[in-house]
Amino acid sequence: MTQDRTRPDWRLGRRTFLKGTGALGAALALQGGTLLDPFVTPVAAAESGEEIRRGICDMCCIGYCGIEALVKDGRITRVQPWADYPYGPLCSKGNSILQQVYNPERLKYPMKRTKPKGSDDAGWQRITWDEALDTIAAKFKEIKAKYGAEKVVFFVGDPKEEPRPPMQRLALKFGSPNYGTESSTCARAMQMAATLNGGGGLPITAATKTIVLWPKNPPWSMARDTWQIIEAKERGVKLIVVDPRLTQMAQMADIHLRLRPGTDGALALGMARVIINEGLYDADFVSKWVTGFEEFKAYVQEFTPEKVQEITWVPADKMVAAARLYATNKPVSWVTTASPTVHHANGVQNQRAIGALIGITGNVDVPGLKPSVPGVSVKDLTEWRQLLPPLQEKRVDLKRFPVWAELVEEIQMNLLPEYVANGELKAGLFAGANFRMWPQDQEYRKAFSSLEFAAGADFWLTPTMQLMDIVLPAATSLERYGPIRIAGRKVFLPEPVVPAVGEARGDREWIFDLAKRLGLGADFWDGNVEASFDWQLEPLKLKAAELKKQPKGVDIPAGAPTPASNNPGFSTPSRKFELTSGILQKHDVNPLPVYKEPVESPVSTPDLAKKYPLVLNTGSREPMYVHSRHRNNPRLRELEPDPKVDINPKDAAARGIKQGDDVILEGPRGSVKAKANLTELAMPGVVHIYHGWPQADINTVTGRNFDPISGFPSFKSELCEVRKA
Ligand code: SF4
């Protein structure tokens, strides 16, 4: 979205999108709900006696669109897009934020358990914030004195933007490097691959001639990115989509490569072979800026079009056409994706192979080679660059995932059951945690229960919060102050739109309060949240008090460009784009982006595939939900009331399954029951099920098959069978 997008443009964009995708596209766009809600018939706020206040949406984990809340008598009556804010409009989730804020299931007060863990009923008893925070502080001090500060783990799930920085600061100031987040299964592995190579792709600009989505479906995962792609398509930009699913974006593609999940690396290496062998690579860029080209060239020779077709199920001629288009219709831009390519046991290497296409075709900017205008930034509240190194040796993941530990400033959380069982973690503080985010999640549920002491903050008394000793009510994004928002060259500091329900508090506020009780007041501005914003804003010479009075934000002038560096280069050991990674070599990992079959597949485990012949693909988004969130939002639940298994009509017919049938999806480790959804969205031979449903918890089926480099699970490439219930 651009800042000058207006409502009529949005409506036109939507119509264009539906027209451009054809009837099936329209059906898919609207399947199970709406891509973007139509605007409610506007009634002028002045006429209705409402006051317009502005805040930020965090109903999904990365959008942060602007919301205008219309407020009367201290309550929000309705919401609409914040017209002047750079990010928007509101999707179906943003338009349903009222049903989150005023949901009767909201956790309103701090509570403590009065019955032992493992009891059916925790015996929750309301307590004061003072008692809750004093108890947490006393327990953490006790654990620190007895075992060491590193035995306390600090974790942030989703929502994440507000709690992450203060929580990480709290962990490090307390003396524990063991701070982790839900990024242990989200975007970090993809970022690791880019770091190991030297860089990611170019963003979409007016110069872009080809866009690659490998894979991503913004209409369902990040609605506002959709328009940028539609606009590019309308001006003639070519679109390559790599995705097992026939998504809306795939239907708009010039070339859609529909691959077997988990074989992305083989596909990328096959494309690289075409580009290299046909002389379509950027020889000048490669000679100046790429390492390992000759080894890479030799390695890709085994990925002939025929072999790639056999591995990936992508027709050879389509793969070759995509490689030629990619290499000749430049510049090529990538729309960054989070996890589809890295939810496999060879995920980082697969993603590195995809990234290698960027390097050999020179579709990447060399940092420091040209003058550049620095972006707007504020001081990092976490200060991890100074605080983490002295604690690094005490990380629980240091020996298990050494590449991750070198590259990522938070621990890899996916071995939580092992950390707890081995006594490496004894207590924890969790904001928005959910044990269902992990494969074989019953083991994580047990790990939470086995901690000597655990406290959590959330909007709801979720099944995970039920495992805590103390629960704290968290304020939503419309009820709290901050955090600082930067959009382009504009800076915003949202104030609460309405008072929080019950005694809910903003995460920064209660974390600062806890820090004081841990004797860390001096490191947390003595609990003064506004003073912490002032400290962060120092580089911009702004004060929080001034900024919060500017609902349209403050423009930060660009200033003079930074001149080209006299030592330009990538942030790799060689300062070049590395097809042979120096960091992987140091850790005795194959430095080339080698391909390996998924740990469970028709190829690697043919006997298992006789019983479970379908590839199980989980973890993608639907428009109305984000992971496990919003199932209790009545407006959104209406759009998608039941868990469903997307299955291709051919696979369904072979099993006598009809639309809407109750089906059992079974894998080697368990099964779930859901409704059959017969759809061309699902590739023949591959079924997809959405995660986060308590009554059809697919992570009781997925396995703990982790990528040894990133620690990521294989959510998208295991095996299963589907039958009528
Ligand atoms: S994309 Fe939707 S849910 Fe996400 S911030 Fe924007 S309106 Fe909210």
Boltz pocket constraint, residues with backbone or C-beta under 6 A from the ligand:
constraints:
  - pocket:
      binder: B
      contacts: [[A, 57], [A, 58], [A, 59], [A, 60], [A, 61], [A, 62], [A, 63], [A, 64], [A, 65], [A, 88], [A, 89], [A, 90], [A, 91], [A, 92], [A, 93], [A, 94], [A, 95], [A, 221], [A, 222], [A, 223], [A, 224]]
      max_distance: 6.0
